[in-house]
Amino acid sequence: MTPRGPRAWAVRCDDTGRTAMCRNIRRLHNFTPPATDTEVHDAAVQYVRKISGSTAPSAANREAFDRAVEAVSAATTELLESLVTSAPPRTREEEAARAKERAQRRFGTAAQN
């Protein structure tokens, strides 16, 4: 599923529905519930943006971007389905709490979403 339209490359960085350019690709393995297709796609978009050095493709490069995102999404899905672990699954809420705790230690205040 490749999004189309003017906001197709805007990646959702939080659960508010807001879109932005995320600084990091987030961990997707060993979550309950498992990573969604949207999360995998968003990580693929971030990866393609990073290695291409562009936040949005030009008309001339759109097809190449779309193909790259699809390939990275497929490889990521295959990887996530193949990985095994004995660690208990993580939750997104626990990860968000840890991130806020790290931000508080690092910056002295809780991170703003």
C-alpha positions as CSV (number, residue, x, y, z in Angstrom):
1,M,0.0,0.0,0.0
2,T,1.7,3.2,-1.2
3,P,0.1,6.4,-0.2
4,R,-0.5,8.9,-3.0
5,G,-1.2,12.6,-3.1
6,P,0.6,15.7,-1.7
7,R,1.0,14.3,1.8
8,A,2.1,10.8,0.8
9,W,5.6,11.3,2.1
10,A,4.6,12.8,5.4
11,V,5.3,10.2,8.0
12,R,3.2,10.0,11.2
13,C,5.6,10.4,14.2
14,D,3.0,10.0,16.9
15,D,-0.6,8.8,17.6
16,T,-2.1,12.3,17.2
17,G,-2.5,12.0,13.5
18,R,0.0,14.9,13.0
19,T,2.6,14.4,10.3
20,A,6.3,15.4,10.4
21,M,9.7,14.4,9.4
22,C,10.8,12.0,12.1
23,R,14.5,12.1,13.2
24,N,14.8,8.3,13.8
25,I,13.4,5.1,12.4
26,R,11.7,3.4,15.3
27,R,12.1,-0.1,16.6
28,L,9.5,-2.4,15.0
29,H,10.4,-5.8,16.3
30,N,8.9,-7.6,19.3
31,F,5.9,-5.4,20.0
32,T,2.5,-6.4,21.1
33,P,0.5,-5.8,19.0
34,P,3.0,-6.4,16.1
35,A,4.1,-3.5,13.9
36,T,1.4,-2.5,11.4
37,D,1.8,-2.1,7.7
38,T,1.6,1.6,8.2
39,E,4.5,1.6,10.7
40,V,6.6,-0.6,8.3
41,H,5.8,1.8,5.4
42,D,6.6,4.9,7.4
43,A,10.0,3.4,8.4
44,A,10.6,2.5,4.8
45,V,9.8,6.1,3.7
46,Q,12.2,7.5,6.4
47,Y,15.0,5.1,5.2
48,V,14.6,6.1,1.6
49,R,14.5,9.8,2.5
50,K,17.7,9.4,4.5
51,I,19.7,7.6,1.9
52,S,18.5,9.7,-0.9
53,G,19.0,13.0,0.9
54,S,15.6,14.2,0.0
55,T,12.4,14.7,2.0
56,A,10.1,14.4,-1.0
57,P,10.7,13.0,-4.5
58,S,10.6,15.3,-7.5
59,A,8.3,14.3,-10.3
60,A,11.2,12.8,-12.2
61,N,12.2,10.6,-9.2
62,R,8.7,9.7,-7.8
63,E,8.6,6.3,-9.4
64,A,12.1,5.4,-8.2
65,F,11.1,6.5,-4.6
66,D,7.9,4.5,-4.7
67,R,9.7,1.4,-5.9
68,A,12.4,1.8,-3.2
69,V,9.8,2.3,-0.5
70,E,7.9,-0.8,-1.6
71,A,11.2,-2.9,-1.7
72,V,12.3,-1.7,1.7
73,S,8.8,-2.3,3.1
74,A,8.8,-5.9,1.7
75,A,12.2,-6.6,3.1
76,T,11.3,-5.2,6.5
77,T,8.1,-7.2,6.7
78,E,10.0,-10.4,5.7
79,L,12.7,-9.6,8.4
80,L,10.2,-8.9,11.1
81,E,8.3,-12.1,10.3
82,S,11.6,-14.2,10.4
83,L,13.1,-12.8,13.6
84,V,12.8,-14.8,16.8
85,T,13.4,-13.8,20.4
86,S,13.0,-15.1,23.9
87,A,12.5,-11.5,25.3
88,P,9.0,-10.6,26.4
89,P,7.1,-8.4,23.9
90,R,7.3,-4.6,24.4
91,T,4.4,-2.2,24.3
92,R,4.4,1.2,22.7
93,E,3.2,2.8,25.9
94,E,6.3,1.4,27.8
95,E,8.6,2.6,25.0
96,A,7.0,6.1,25.1
97,A,7.4,6.2,28.9
98,R,11.1,5.2,28.6
99,A,11.6,7.9,26.0
100,K,10.1,10.5,28.2
101,E,12.3,9.4,31.1
102,R,15.4,9.6,28.9
103,A,14.5,13.0,27.7
104,Q,13.9,14.2,31.3
105,R,17.3,12.9,32.3
106,R,19.0,14.4,29.2
107,F,17.2,17.8,29.0
108,G,15.7,18.2,32.5
109,T,12.1,18.3,31.3
110,A,9.7,15.8,29.8
111,A,9.7,15.6,26.0
112,Q,6.9,17.4,24.2
113,N,5.0,15.5,21.5
